[in-house]
Amino acid sequence: MAQAKRVMVSMPDSLLQEVDRFVRRETGNRSAFVREAVLLLMDQRMRKERLERCRIGYERTGKLNLELAEDGFDGDSSDFEIYEEYLMERE
């Protein structure tokens, strides 16, 4: 591990007791437990941010895809009408 810095964290006694129960069960120490908790929380929040950015991107892309599909459909419709007119003229 890189050079560690000492950090003071304040928490209610009841939370500290819960932490100590976890630490005793896992035969670790408070520092390791808090480090792991911080890493997990940061990972969870970064994942949530990525998902939100993806959601926004998919929303924007969905709107663009719909516009492109509608433009293509309009073009296909007019081409089909021209083709029908051509067929009717040949009869």
PDB file of N, CA, C and O in Angstrom:
ATOM      1  N   MET A   1       0.848  -1.174   0.000  1.00  0.00           N
ATOM      2  CA  MET A   1       0.000   0.000   0.000  1.00  0.00           C
ATOM      3  C   MET A   1       0.893   1.236   0.000  1.00  0.00           C
ATOM      4  O   MET A   1       1.974   1.225   0.589  1.00  0.00           O
ATOM      5  N   ALA A   2       0.441   2.301  -0.662  1.00  0.00           N
ATOM      6  CA  ALA A   2       1.170   3.562  -0.699  1.00  0.00           C
ATOM      7  C   ALA A   2       1.237   4.145   0.704  1.00  0.00           C
ATOM      8  O   ALA A   2       0.592   3.663   1.635  1.00  0.00           O
ATOM      9  N   GLN A   3       2.023   5.178   0.822  1.00  0.00           N
ATOM     10  CA  GLN A   3       2.167   5.815   2.132  1.00  0.00           C
ATOM     11  C   GLN A   3       0.802   6.196   2.673  1.00  0.00           C
ATOM     12  O   GLN A   3       0.014   6.842   1.981  1.00  0.00           O
ATOM     13  N   ALA A   4       0.519   5.800   3.909  1.00  0.00           N
ATOM     14  CA  ALA A   4      -0.790   6.049   4.515  1.00  0.00           C
ATOM     15  C   ALA A   4      -0.780   7.343   5.299  1.00  0.00           C
ATOM     16  O   ALA A   4       0.233   7.718   5.888  1.00  0.00           O
ATOM     17  N   LYS A   5      -1.898   8.012   5.304  1.00  0.00           N
ATOM     18  CA  LYS A   5      -2.097   9.223   6.105  1.00  0.00           C
ATOM     19  C   LYS A   5      -3.116   8.893   7.182  1.00  0.00           C
ATOM     20  O   LYS A   5      -4.070   8.152   6.944  1.00  0.00           O
ATOM     21  N   ARG A   6      -2.914   9.432   8.332  1.00  0.00           N
ATOM     22  CA  ARG A   6      -3.851   9.227   9.431  1.00  0.00           C
ATOM     23  C   ARG A   6      -4.990  10.239   9.272  1.00  0.00           C
ATOM     24  O   ARG A   6      -4.755  11.426   9.047  1.00  0.00           O
ATOM     25  N   VAL A   7      -6.222   9.750   9.394  1.00  0.00           N
ATOM     26  CA  VAL A   7      -7.413  10.581   9.257  1.00  0.00           C
ATOM     27  C   VAL A   7      -8.309  10.311  10.456  1.00  0.00           C
ATOM     28  O   VAL A   7      -8.503   9.161  10.851  1.00  0.00           O
ATOM     29  N   MET A   8      -8.843  11.355  11.021  1.00  0.00           N
ATOM     30  CA  MET A   8      -9.781  11.178  12.135  1.00  0.00           C
ATOM     31  C   MET A   8     -11.197  11.197  11.574  1.00  0.00           C
ATOM     32  O   MET A   8     -11.549  12.048  10.757  1.00  0.00           O
ATOM     33  N   VAL A   9     -11.994  10.250  12.026  1.00  0.00           N
ATOM     34  CA  VAL A   9     -13.382  10.162  11.584  1.00  0.00           C
ATOM     35  C   VAL A   9     -14.265  10.159  12.820  1.00  0.00           C
ATOM     36  O   VAL A   9     -14.031   9.394  13.756  1.00  0.00           O
ATOM     37  N   SER A  10     -15.264  11.001  12.821  1.00  0.00           N
ATOM     38  CA  SER A  10     -16.215  11.033  13.936  1.00  0.00           C
ATOM     39  C   SER A  10     -17.466  10.275  13.536  1.00  0.00           C
ATOM     40  O   SER A  10     -17.960  10.409  12.416  1.00  0.00           O
ATOM     41  N   MET A  11     -17.976   9.471  14.472  1.00  0.00           N
ATOM     42  CA  MET A  11     -19.218   8.743  14.228  1.00  0.00           C
ATOM     43  C   MET A  11     -19.896   8.483  15.550  1.00  0.00           C
ATOM     44  O   MET A  11     -19.244   8.462  16.594  1.00  0.00           O
ATOM     45  N   PRO A  12     -21.194   8.285  15.516  1.00  0.00           N
ATOM     46  CA  PRO A  12     -21.918   7.994  16.760  1.00  0.00           C
ATOM     47  C   PRO A  12     -21.426   6.679  17.380  1.00  0.00           C
ATOM     48  O   PRO A  12     -20.963   5.782  16.677  1.00  0.00           O
ATOM     49  N   ASP A  13     -21.536   6.589  18.683  1.00  0.00           N
ATOM     50  CA  ASP A  13     -21.097   5.380  19.394  1.00  0.00           C
ATOM     51  C   ASP A  13     -21.773   4.129  18.845  1.00  0.00           C
ATOM     52  O   ASP A  13     -21.131   3.088  18.704  1.00  0.00           O
ATOM     53  N   SER A  14     -23.053   4.226  18.538  1.00  0.00           N
ATOM     54  CA  SER A  14     -23.779   3.040  18.068  1.00  0.00           C
ATOM     55  C   SER A  14     -23.195   2.539  16.737  1.00  0.00           C
ATOM     56  O   SER A  14     -23.097   1.331  16.523  1.00  0.00           O
ATOM     57  N   LEU A  15     -22.813   3.449  15.856  1.00  0.00           N
ATOM     58  CA  LEU A  15     -22.210   3.045  14.587  1.00  0.00           C
ATOM     59  C   LEU A  15     -20.828   2.434  14.824  1.00  0.00           C
ATOM     60  O   LEU A  15     -20.474   1.433  14.201  1.00  0.00           O
ATOM     61  N   LEU A  16     -20.055   3.034  15.720  1.00  0.00           N
ATOM     62  CA  LEU A  16     -18.732   2.506  16.033  1.00  0.00           C
ATOM     63  C   LEU A  16     -18.839   1.090  16.604  1.00  0.00           C
ATOM     64  O   LEU A  16     -18.009   0.234  16.299  1.00  0.00           O
ATOM     65  N   GLN A  17     -19.847   0.846  17.421  1.00  0.00           N
ATOM     66  CA  GLN A  17     -20.051  -0.496  17.972  1.00  0.00           C
ATOM     67  C   GLN A  17     -20.358  -1.497  16.857  1.00  0.00           C
ATOM     68  O   GLN A  17     -19.867  -2.625  16.876  1.00  0.00           O
ATOM     69  N   GLU A  18     -21.174  -1.077  15.883  1.00  0.00           N
ATOM     70  CA  GLU A  18     -21.473  -1.951  14.736  1.00  0.00           C
ATOM     71  C   GLU A  18     -20.201  -2.249  13.944  1.00  0.00           C
ATOM     72  O   GLU A  18     -19.960  -3.387  13.543  1.00  0.00           O
ATOM     73  N   VAL A  19     -19.398  -1.221  13.728  1.00  0.00           N
ATOM     74  CA  VAL A  19     -18.131  -1.401  13.003  1.00  0.00           C
ATOM     75  C   VAL A  19     -17.258  -2.398  13.748  1.00  0.00           C
ATOM     76  O   VAL A  19     -16.708  -3.323  13.151  1.00  0.00           O
ATOM     77  N   ASP A  20     -17.136  -2.208  15.036  1.00  0.00           N
ATOM     78  CA  ASP A  20     -16.300  -3.104  15.837  1.00  0.00           C
ATOM     79  C   ASP A  20     -16.808  -4.549  15.781  1.00  0.00           C
ATOM     80  O   ASP A  20     -16.005  -5.481  15.777  1.00  0.00           O
ATOM     81  N   ARG A  21     -18.125  -4.743  15.738  1.00  0.00           N
ATOM     82  CA  ARG A  21     -18.676  -6.103  15.618  1.00  0.00           C
ATOM     83  C   ARG A  21     -18.246  -6.735  14.290  1.00  0.00           C
ATOM     84  O   ARG A  21     -17.849  -7.899  14.247  1.00  0.00           O
ATOM     85  N   PHE A  22     -18.330  -5.961  13.220  1.00  0.00           N
ATOM     86  CA  PHE A  22     -17.884  -6.469  11.915  1.00  0.00           C
ATOM     87  C   PHE A  22     -16.401  -6.787  11.941  1.00  0.00           C
ATOM     88  O   PHE A  22     -15.971  -7.833  11.456  1.00  0.00           O
ATOM     89  N   VAL A  23     -15.631  -5.891  12.503  1.00  0.00           N
ATOM     90  CA  VAL A  23     -14.180  -6.063  12.537  1.00  0.00           C
ATOM     91  C   VAL A  23     -13.815  -7.328  13.319  1.00  0.00           C
ATOM     92  O   VAL A  23     -12.948  -8.092  12.895  1.00  0.00           O
ATOM     93  N   ARG A  24     -14.468  -7.547  14.446  1.00  0.00           N
ATOM     94  CA  ARG A  24     -14.177  -8.751  15.252  1.00  0.00           C
ATOM     95  C   ARG A  24     -14.534 -10.024  14.482  1.00  0.00           C
ATOM     96  O   ARG A  24     -13.800 -11.010  14.542  1.00  0.00           O
ATOM     97  N   ARG A  25     -15.655 -10.007  13.761  1.00  0.00           N
ATOM     98  CA  ARG A  25     -16.072 -11.194  13.002  1.00  0.00           C
ATOM     99  C   ARG A  25     -15.095 -11.515  11.879  1.00  0.00           C
ATOM    100  O   ARG A  25     -14.868 -12.679  11.552  1.00  0.00           O
ATOM    101  N   GLU A  26     -14.528 -10.480  11.300  1.00  0.00           N
ATOM    102  CA  GLU A  26     -13.657 -10.687  10.147  1.00  0.00           C
ATOM    103  C   GLU A  26     -12.179 -10.645  10.518  1.00  0.00           C
ATOM    104  O   GLU A  26     -11.322 -10.679   9.634  1.00  0.00           O
ATOM    105  N   THR A  27     -11.872 -10.573  11.788  1.00  0.00           N
ATOM    106  CA  THR A  27     -10.502 -10.529  12.306  1.00  0.00           C
ATOM    107  C   THR A  27      -9.629  -9.512  11.563  1.00  0.00           C
ATOM    108  O   THR A  27      -8.477  -9.793  11.235  1.00  0.00           O
ATOM    109  N   GLY A  28     -10.176  -8.364  11.310  1.00  0.00           N
ATOM    110  CA  GLY A  28      -9.417  -7.294  10.673  1.00  0.00           C
ATOM    111  C   GLY A  28      -9.157  -6.191  11.681  1.00  0.00           C
ATOM    112  O   GLY A  28      -9.037  -6.442  12.881  1.00  0.00           O
ATOM    113  N   ASN A  29      -9.072  -4.987  11.188  1.00  0.00           N
ATOM    114  CA  ASN A  29      -8.949  -3.843  12.085  1.00  0.00           C
ATOM    115  C   ASN A  29      -9.804  -2.706  11.541  1.00  0.00           C
ATOM    116  O   ASN A  29     -10.234  -2.734  10.388  1.00  0.00           O
ATOM    117  N   ARG A  30     -10.040  -1.730  12.366  1.00  0.00           N
ATOM    118  CA  ARG A  30     -10.915  -0.617  11.962  1.00  0.00           C
ATOM    119  C   ARG A  30     -10.417   0.059  10.695  1.00  0.00           C
ATOM    120  O   ARG A  30     -11.202   0.337   9.789  1.00  0.00           O
ATOM    121  N   SER A  31      -9.138   0.322  10.626  1.00  0.00           N
ATOM    122  CA  SER A  31      -8.595   1.038   9.468  1.00  0.00           C
ATOM    123  C   SER A  31      -8.868   0.281   8.169  1.00  0.00           C
ATOM    124  O   SER A  31      -9.302   0.867   7.177  1.00  0.00           O
ATOM    125  N   ALA A  32      -8.612  -1.013   8.190  1.00  0.00           N
ATOM    126  CA  ALA A  32      -8.852  -1.816   6.992  1.00  0.00           C
ATOM    127  C   ALA A  32     -10.334  -1.813   6.640  1.00  0.00           C
ATOM    128  O   ALA A  32     -10.700  -1.717   5.469  1.00  0.00           O
ATOM    129  N   PHE A  33     -11.184  -1.920   7.658  1.00  0.00           N
ATOM    130  CA  PHE A  33     -12.620  -1.925   7.433  1.00  0.00           C
ATOM    131  C   PHE A  33     -13.079  -0.607   6.802  1.00  0.00           C
ATOM    132  O   PHE A  33     -13.841  -0.604   5.835  1.00  0.00           O
ATOM    133  N   VAL A  34     -12.607   0.509   7.359  1.00  0.00           N
ATOM    134  CA  VAL A  34     -13.006   1.828   6.843  1.00  0.00           C
ATOM    135  C   VAL A  34     -12.465   2.019   5.424  1.00  0.00           C
ATOM    136  O   VAL A  34     -13.173   2.540   4.563  1.00  0.00           O
ATOM    137  N   ARG A  35     -11.220   1.604   5.168  1.00  0.00           N
ATOM    138  CA  ARG A  35     -10.674   1.705   3.808  1.00  0.00           C
ATOM    139  C   ARG A  35     -11.552   0.951   2.808  1.00  0.00           C
ATOM    140  O   ARG A  35     -11.897   1.468   1.746  1.00  0.00           O
ATOM    141  N   GLU A  36     -11.903  -0.282   3.175  1.00  0.00           N
ATOM    142  CA  GLU A  36     -12.734  -1.089   2.281  1.00  0.00           C
ATOM    143  C   GLU A  36     -14.103  -0.439   2.077  1.00  0.00           C
ATOM    144  O   GLU A  36     -14.621  -0.418   0.961  1.00  0.00           O
ATOM    145  N   ALA A  37     -14.679   0.083   3.141  1.00  0.00           N
ATOM    146  CA  ALA A  37     -15.989   0.729   3.041  1.00  0.00           C
ATOM    147  C   ALA A  37     -15.924   1.950   2.121  1.00  0.00           C
ATOM    148  O   ALA A  37     -16.817   2.166   1.302  1.00  0.00           O
ATOM    149  N   VAL A  38     -14.867   2.740   2.262  1.00  0.00           N
ATOM    150  CA  VAL A  38     -14.712   3.932   1.421  1.00  0.00           C
ATOM    151  C   VAL A  38     -14.553   3.517  -0.043  1.00  0.00           C
ATOM    152  O   VAL A  38     -15.182   4.102  -0.925  1.00  0.00           O
ATOM    153  N   LEU A  39     -13.723   2.521  -0.301  1.00  0.00           N
ATOM    154  CA  LEU A  39     -13.527   2.051  -1.681  1.00  0.00           C
ATOM    155  C   LEU A  39     -14.821   1.529  -2.287  1.00  0.00           C
ATOM    156  O   LEU A  39     -15.128   1.814  -3.444  1.00  0.00           O
ATOM    157  N   LEU A  40     -15.581   0.766  -1.507  1.00  0.00           N
ATOM    158  CA  LEU A  40     -16.841   0.226  -2.002  1.00  0.00           C
ATOM    159  C   LEU A  40     -17.843   1.342  -2.305  1.00  0.00           C
ATOM    160  O   LEU A  40     -18.525   1.313  -3.328  1.00  0.00           O
ATOM    161  N   LEU A  41     -17.923   2.317  -1.413  1.00  0.00           N
ATOM    162  CA  LEU A  41     -18.844   3.429  -1.617  1.00  0.00           C
ATOM    163  C   LEU A  41     -18.454   4.249  -2.852  1.00  0.00           C
ATOM    164  O   LEU A  41     -19.313   4.633  -3.646  1.00  0.00           O
ATOM    165  N   MET A  42     -17.162   4.511  -3.005  1.00  0.00           N
ATOM    166  CA  MET A  42     -16.709   5.261  -4.177  1.00  0.00           C
ATOM    167  C   MET A  42     -17.004   4.487  -5.457  1.00  0.00           C
ATOM    168  O   MET A  42     -17.453   5.070  -6.444  1.00  0.00           O
ATOM    169  N   ASP A  43     -16.752   3.170  -5.449  1.00  0.00           N
ATOM    170  CA  ASP A  43     -17.035   2.340  -6.617  1.00  0.00           C
ATOM    171  C   ASP A  43     -18.521   2.365  -6.953  1.00  0.00           C
ATOM    172  O   ASP A  43     -18.900   2.491  -8.117  1.00  0.00           O
ATOM    173  N   GLN A  44     -19.349   2.247  -5.940  1.00  0.00           N
ATOM    174  CA  GLN A  44     -20.797   2.266  -6.138  1.00  0.00           C
ATOM    175  C   GLN A  44     -21.250   3.603  -6.739  1.00  0.00           C
ATOM    176  O   GLN A  44     -22.062   3.625  -7.663  1.00  0.00           O
ATOM    177  N   ARG A  45     -20.736   4.688  -6.224  1.00  0.00           N
ATOM    178  CA  ARG A  45     -21.133   6.013  -6.744  1.00  0.00           C
ATOM    179  C   ARG A  45     -20.622   6.246  -8.158  1.00  0.00           C
ATOM    180  O   ARG A  45     -21.324   6.830  -8.984  1.00  0.00           O
ATOM    181  N   MET A  46     -19.403   5.796  -8.444  1.00  0.00           N
ATOM    182  CA  MET A  46     -18.878   5.945  -9.814  1.00  0.00           C
ATOM    183  C   MET A  46     -19.706   5.112 -10.786  1.00  0.00           C
ATOM    184  O   MET A  46     -20.000   5.561 -11.893  1.00  0.00           O
ATOM    185  N   ARG A  47     -20.085   3.902 -10.380  1.00  0.00           N
ATOM    186  CA  ARG A  47     -20.923   3.043 -11.222  1.00  0.00           C
ATOM    187  C   ARG A  47     -22.273   3.713 -11.474  1.00  0.00           C
ATOM    188  O   ARG A  47     -22.785   3.692 -12.593  1.00  0.00           O
ATOM    189  N   LYS A  48     -22.841   4.304 -10.429  1.00  0.00           N
ATOM    190  CA  LYS A  48     -24.127   5.001 -10.561  1.00  0.00           C
ATOM    191  C   LYS A  48     -23.999   6.181 -11.526  1.00  0.00           C
ATOM    192  O   LYS A  48     -24.885   6.404 -12.351  1.00  0.00           O
ATOM    193  N   GLU A  49     -22.900   6.938 -11.429  1.00  0.00           N
ATOM    194  CA  GLU A  49     -22.666   8.061 -12.349  1.00  0.00           C
ATOM    195  C   GLU A  49     -22.535   7.569 -13.786  1.00  0.00           C
ATOM    196  O   GLU A  49     -23.098   8.170 -14.701  1.00  0.00           O
ATOM    197  N   ARG A  50     -21.788   6.471 -13.992  1.00  0.00           N
ATOM    198  CA  ARG A  50     -21.633   5.915 -15.348  1.00  0.00           C
ATOM    199  C   ARG A  50     -22.973   5.476 -15.912  1.00  0.00           C
ATOM    200  O   ARG A  50     -23.275   5.736 -17.077  1.00  0.00           O
ATOM    201  N   LEU A  51     -23.772   4.818 -15.097  1.00  0.00           N
ATOM    202  CA  LEU A  51     -25.096   4.385 -15.553  1.00  0.00           C
ATOM    203  C   LEU A  51     -25.970   5.575 -15.921  1.00  0.00           C
ATOM    204  O   LEU A  51     -26.702   5.527 -16.909  1.00  0.00           O
ATOM    205  N   GLU A  52     -25.897   6.632 -15.141  1.00  0.00           N
ATOM    206  CA  GLU A  52     -26.682   7.829 -15.433  1.00  0.00           C
ATOM    207  C   GLU A  52     -26.220   8.471 -16.740  1.00  0.00           C
ATOM    208  O   GLU A  52     -27.042   8.909 -17.545  1.00  0.00           O
ATOM    209  N   ARG A  53     -24.891   8.527 -16.950  1.00  0.00           N
ATOM    210  CA  ARG A  53     -24.384   9.076 -18.216  1.00  0.00           C
ATOM    211  C   ARG A  53     -24.823   8.213 -19.390  1.00  0.00           C
ATOM    212  O   ARG A  53     -25.166   8.734 -20.451  1.00  0.00           O
ATOM    213  N   CYS A  54     -24.815   6.903 -19.207  1.00  0.00           N
ATOM    214  CA  CYS A  54     -25.284   5.998 -20.269  1.00  0.00           C
ATOM    215  C   CYS A  54     -26.764   6.220 -20.540  1.00  0.00           C
ATOM    216  O   CYS A  54     -27.186   6.276 -21.695  1.00  0.00           O
ATOM    217  N   ARG A  55     -27.550   6.346 -19.483  1.00  0.00           N
ATOM    218  CA  ARG A  55     -28.986   6.562 -19.651  1.00  0.00           C
ATOM    219  C   ARG A  55     -29.243   7.821 -20.463  1.00  0.00           C
ATOM    220  O   ARG A  55     -30.056   7.818 -21.387  1.00  0.00           O
ATOM    221  N   ILE A  56     -28.542   8.906 -20.113  1.00  0.00           N
ATOM    222  CA  ILE A  56     -28.702  10.167 -20.831  1.00  0.00           C
ATOM    223  C   ILE A  56     -28.268   9.997 -22.282  1.00  0.00           C
ATOM    224  O   ILE A  56     -28.939  10.483 -23.193  1.00  0.00           O
ATOM    225  N   GLY A  57     -27.156   9.315 -22.498  1.00  0.00           N
ATOM    226  CA  GLY A  57     -26.674   9.088 -23.858  1.00  0.00           C
ATOM    227  C   GLY A  57     -27.654   8.269 -24.677  1.00  0.00           C
ATOM    228  O   GLY A  57     -27.916   8.584 -25.838  1.00  0.00           O
ATOM    229  N   TYR A  58     -28.205   7.203 -24.069  1.00  0.00           N
ATOM    230  CA  TYR A  58     -29.177   6.378 -24.786  1.00  0.00           C
ATOM    231  C   TYR A  58     -30.440   7.173 -25.093  1.00  0.00           C
ATOM    232  O   TYR A  58     -31.048   7.009 -26.151  1.00  0.00           O
ATOM    233  N   GLU A  59     -30.828   8.033 -24.159  1.00  0.00           N
ATOM    234  CA  GLU A  59     -32.009   8.870 -24.394  1.00  0.00           C
ATOM    235  C   GLU A  59     -31.777   9.775 -25.603  1.00  0.00           C
ATOM    236  O   GLU A  59     -32.620   9.871 -26.494  1.00  0.00           O
ATOM    237  N   ARG A  60     -30.629  10.429 -25.616  1.00  0.00           N
ATOM    238  CA  ARG A  60     -30.312  11.331 -26.729  1.00  0.00           C
ATOM    239  C   ARG A  60     -30.192  10.563 -28.040  1.00  0.00           C
ATOM    240  O   ARG A  60     -30.703  10.998 -29.072  1.00  0.00           O
ATOM    241  N   THR A  61     -29.517   9.425 -27.992  1.00  0.00           N
ATOM    242  CA  THR A  61     -29.341   8.618 -29.185  1.00  0.00           C
ATOM    243  C   THR A  61     -30.686   8.089 -29.667  1.00  0.00           C
ATOM    244  O   THR A  61     -30.932   8.016 -30.871  1.00  0.00           O
ATOM    245  N   GLY A  62     -31.555   7.721 -28.733  1.00  0.00           N
ATOM    246  CA  GLY A  62     -32.880   7.224 -29.097  1.00  0.00           C
ATOM    247  C   GLY A  62     -33.665   8.263 -29.870  1.00  0.00           C
ATOM    248  O   GLY A  62     -34.309   7.945 -30.869  1.00  0.00           O
ATOM    249  N   LYS A  63     -33.613   9.506 -29.411  1.00  0.00           N
ATOM    250  CA  LYS A  63     -34.316  10.593 -30.102  1.00  0.00           C
ATOM    251  C   LYS A  63     -33.740  10.784 -31.504  1.00  0.00           C
ATOM    252  O   LYS A  63     -34.481  10.958 -32.472  1.00  0.00           O
ATOM    253  N   LEU A  64     -32.421  10.750 -31.602  1.00  0.00           N
ATOM    254  CA  LEU A  64     -31.771  10.909 -32.900  1.00  0.00           C
ATOM    255  C   LEU A  64     -32.145   9.752 -33.824  1.00  0.00           C
ATOM    256  O   LEU A  64     -32.451   9.968 -34.997  1.00  0.00           O
ATOM    257  N   ASN A  65     -32.123   8.523 -33.301  1.00  0.00           N
ATOM    258  CA  ASN A  65     -32.483   7.362 -34.109  1.00  0.00           C
ATOM    259  C   ASN A  65     -33.928   7.449 -34.595  1.00  0.00           C
ATOM    260  O   ASN A  65     -34.233   7.085 -35.731  1.00  0.00           O
ATOM    261  N   LEU A  66     -34.810   7.931 -33.729  1.00  0.00           N
ATOM    262  CA  LEU A  66     -36.206   8.092 -34.123  1.00  0.00           C
ATOM    263  C   LEU A  66     -36.336   9.111 -35.252  1.00  0.00           C
ATOM    264  O   LEU A  66     -37.066   8.886 -36.217  1.00  0.00           O
ATOM    265  N   GLU A  67     -35.622  10.239 -35.127  1.00  0.00           N
ATOM    266  CA  GLU A  67     -35.649  11.254 -36.186  1.00  0.00           C
ATOM    267  C   GLU A  67     -35.129  10.677 -37.503  1.00  0.00           C
ATOM    268  O   GLU A  67     -35.722  10.892 -38.561  1.00  0.00           O
ATOM    269  N   LEU A  68     -34.023   9.947 -37.429  1.00  0.00           N
ATOM    270  CA  LEU A  68     -33.461   9.354 -38.641  1.00  0.00           C
ATOM    271  C   LEU A  68     -34.417   8.333 -39.258  1.00  0.00           C
ATOM    272  O   LEU A  68     -34.571   8.277 -40.478  1.00  0.00           O
ATOM    273  N   ALA A  69     -35.051   7.533 -38.416  1.00  0.00           N
ATOM    274  CA  ALA A  69     -35.997   6.536 -38.914  1.00  0.00           C
ATOM    275  C   ALA A  69     -37.201   7.216 -39.563  1.00  0.00           C
ATOM    276  O   ALA A  69     -37.677   6.783 -40.612  1.00  0.00           O
ATOM    277  N   GLU A  70     -37.686   8.283 -38.932  1.00  0.00           N
ATOM    278  CA  GLU A  70     -38.828   9.007 -39.503  1.00  0.00           C
ATOM    279  C   GLU A  70     -38.453   9.654 -40.831  1.00  0.00           C
ATOM    280  O   GLU A  70     -39.242   9.637 -41.776  1.00  0.00           O
ATOM    281  N   ASP A  71     -37.252  10.224 -40.908  1.00  0.00           N
ATOM    282  CA  ASP A  71     -36.788  10.809 -42.169  1.00  0.00           C
ATOM    283  C   ASP A  71     -36.700   9.728 -43.243  1.00  0.00           C
ATOM    284  O   ASP A  71     -37.124   9.935 -44.381  1.00  0.00           O
ATOM    285  N   GLY A  72     -36.151   8.584 -42.874  1.00  0.00           N
ATOM    286  CA  GLY A  72     -36.035   7.480 -43.820  1.00  0.00           C
ATOM    287  C   GLY A  72     -37.398   6.973 -44.255  1.00  0.00           C
ATOM    288  O   GLY A  72     -37.595   6.641 -45.424  1.00  0.00           O
ATOM    289  N   PHE A  73     -38.343   6.912 -43.317  1.00  0.00           N
ATOM    290  CA  PHE A  73     -39.690   6.463 -43.638  1.00  0.00           C
ATOM    291  C   PHE A  73     -40.372   7.438 -44.584  1.00  0.00           C
ATOM    292  O   PHE A  73     -41.036   7.031 -45.537  1.00  0.00           O
ATOM    293  N   ASP A  74     -40.202   8.742 -44.313  1.00  0.00           N
ATOM    294  CA  ASP A  74     -40.778   9.753 -45.205  1.00  0.00           C
ATOM    295  C   ASP A  74     -40.218   9.602 -46.612  1.00  0.00           C
ATOM    296  O   ASP A  74     -40.957   9.674 -47.594  1.00  0.00           O
ATOM    297  N   GLY A  75     -38.906   9.390 -46.706  1.00  0.00           N
ATOM    298  CA  GLY A  75     -38.277   9.209 -48.008  1.00  0.00           C
ATOM    299  C   GLY A  75     -38.773   7.951 -48.687  1.00  0.00           C
ATOM    300  O   GLY A  75     -39.042   7.952 -49.888  1.00  0.00           O
ATOM    301  N   ASP A  76     -38.895   6.877 -47.924  1.00  0.00           N
ATOM    302  CA  ASP A  76     -39.397   5.619 -48.483  1.00  0.00           C
ATOM    303  C   ASP A  76     -40.835   5.767 -48.948  1.00  0.00           C
ATOM    304  O   ASP A  76     -41.211   5.234 -49.993  1.00  0.00           O
ATOM    305  N   SER A  77     -41.643   6.490 -48.177  1.00  0.00           N
ATOM    306  CA  SER A  77     -43.048   6.691 -48.548  1.00  0.00           C
ATOM    307  C   SER A  77     -43.163   7.433 -49.861  1.00  0.00           C
ATOM    308  O   SER A  77     -43.931   7.039 -50.738  1.00  0.00           O
ATOM    309  N   SER A  78     -42.398   8.513 -50.001  1.00  0.00           N
ATOM    310  CA  SER A  78     -42.489   9.282 -51.244  1.00  0.00           C
ATOM    311  C   SER A  78     -41.968   8.454 -52.415  1.00  0.00           C
ATOM    312  O   SER A  78     -42.519   8.536 -53.512  1.00  0.00           O
ATOM    313  N   ASP A  79     -40.925   7.663 -52.209  1.00  0.00           N
ATOM    314  CA  ASP A  79     -40.423   6.786 -53.269  1.00  0.00           C
ATOM    315  C   ASP A  79     -41.490   5.759 -53.661  1.00  0.00           C
ATOM    316  O   ASP A  79     -41.666   5.451 -54.840  1.00  0.00           O
ATOM    317  N   PHE A  80     -42.196   5.235 -52.656  1.00  0.00           N
ATOM    318  CA  PHE A  80     -43.237   4.255 -52.931  1.00  0.00           C
ATOM    319  C   PHE A  80     -44.378   4.886 -53.726  1.00  0.00           C
ATOM    320  O   PHE A  80     -44.910   4.277 -54.654  1.00  0.00           O
ATOM    321  N   GLU A  81     -44.747   6.115 -53.352  1.00  0.00           N
ATOM    322  CA  GLU A  81     -45.817   6.807 -54.090  1.00  0.00           C
ATOM    323  C   GLU A  81     -45.411   7.050 -55.539  1.00  0.00           C
ATOM    324  O   GLU A  81     -46.222   6.877 -56.449  1.00  0.00           O
ATOM    325  N   ILE A  82     -44.180   7.443 -55.754  1.00  0.00           N
ATOM    326  CA  ILE A  82     -43.688   7.660 -57.127  1.00  0.00           C
ATOM    327  C   ILE A  82     -43.735   6.346 -57.902  1.00  0.00           C
ATOM    328  O   ILE A  82     -44.127   6.323 -59.068  1.00  0.00           O
ATOM    329  N   TYR A  83     -43.341   5.268 -57.264  1.00  0.00           N
ATOM    330  CA  TYR A  83     -43.350   3.957 -57.905  1.00  0.00           C
ATOM    331  C   TYR A  83     -44.779   3.550 -58.259  1.00  0.00           C
ATOM    332  O   TYR A  83     -45.021   3.032 -59.350  1.00  0.00           O
ATOM    333  N   GLU A  84     -45.736   3.781 -57.339  1.00  0.00           N
ATOM    334  CA  GLU A  84     -47.139   3.459 -57.613  1.00  0.00           C
ATOM    335  C   GLU A  84     -47.669   4.264 -58.796  1.00  0.00           C
ATOM    336  O   GLU A  84     -48.361   3.733 -59.665  1.00  0.00           O
ATOM    337  N   GLU A  85     -47.332   5.556 -58.816  1.00  0.00           N
ATOM    338  CA  GLU A  85     -47.766   6.407 -59.935  1.00  0.00           C
ATOM    339  C   GLU A  85     -47.191   5.872 -61.252  1.00  0.00           C
ATOM    340  O   GLU A  85     -47.887   5.826 -62.267  1.00  0.00           O
ATOM    341  N   TYR A  86     -45.950   5.479 -61.227  1.00  0.00           N
ATOM    342  CA  TYR A  86     -45.290   4.930 -62.420  1.00  0.00           C
ATOM    343  C   TYR A  86     -46.024   3.679 -62.904  1.00  0.00           C
ATOM    344  O   TYR A  86     -46.281   3.517 -64.097  1.00  0.00           O
ATOM    345  N   LEU A  87     -46.361   2.788 -61.947  1.00  0.00           N
ATOM    346  CA  LEU A  87     -47.076   1.576 -62.312  1.00  0.00           C
ATOM    347  C   LEU A  87     -48.452   1.875 -62.898  1.00  0.00           C
ATOM    348  O   LEU A  87     -48.885   1.244 -63.862  1.00  0.00           O
ATOM    349  N   MET A  88     -49.132   2.854 -62.292  1.00  0.00           N
ATOM    350  CA  MET A  88     -50.483   3.197 -62.768  1.00  0.00           C
ATOM    351  C   MET A  88     -50.421   3.791 -64.168  1.00  0.00           C
ATOM    352  O   MET A  88     -51.329   3.564 -64.967  1.00  0.00           O
ATOM    353  N   GLU A  89     -49.393   4.533 -64.478  1.00  0.00           N
ATOM    354  CA  GLU A  89     -49.237   5.139 -65.800  1.00  0.00           C
ATOM    355  C   GLU A  89     -48.989   4.058 -66.858  1.00  0.00           C
ATOM    356  O   GLU A  89     -49.394   4.209 -68.011  1.00  0.00           O
ATOM    357  N   ARG A  90     -48.343   2.997 -66.473  1.00  0.00           N
ATOM    358  CA  ARG A  90     -48.008   1.931 -67.431  1.00  0.00           C
ATOM    359  C   ARG A  90     -49.211   1.066 -67.780  1.00  0.00           C
ATOM    360  O   ARG A  90     -49.190   0.371 -68.796  1.00  0.00           O
ATOM    361  N   GLU A  91     -50.262   1.094 -66.961  1.00  0.00           N
ATOM    362  CA  GLU A  91     -51.425   0.253 -67.221  1.00  0.00           C
ATOM    363  C   GLU A  91     -52.279   0.794 -68.308  1.00  0.00           C
ATOM    364  O   GLU A  91     -53.301   0.197 -68.646  1.00  0.00           O
TER     365      GLU A  91
END
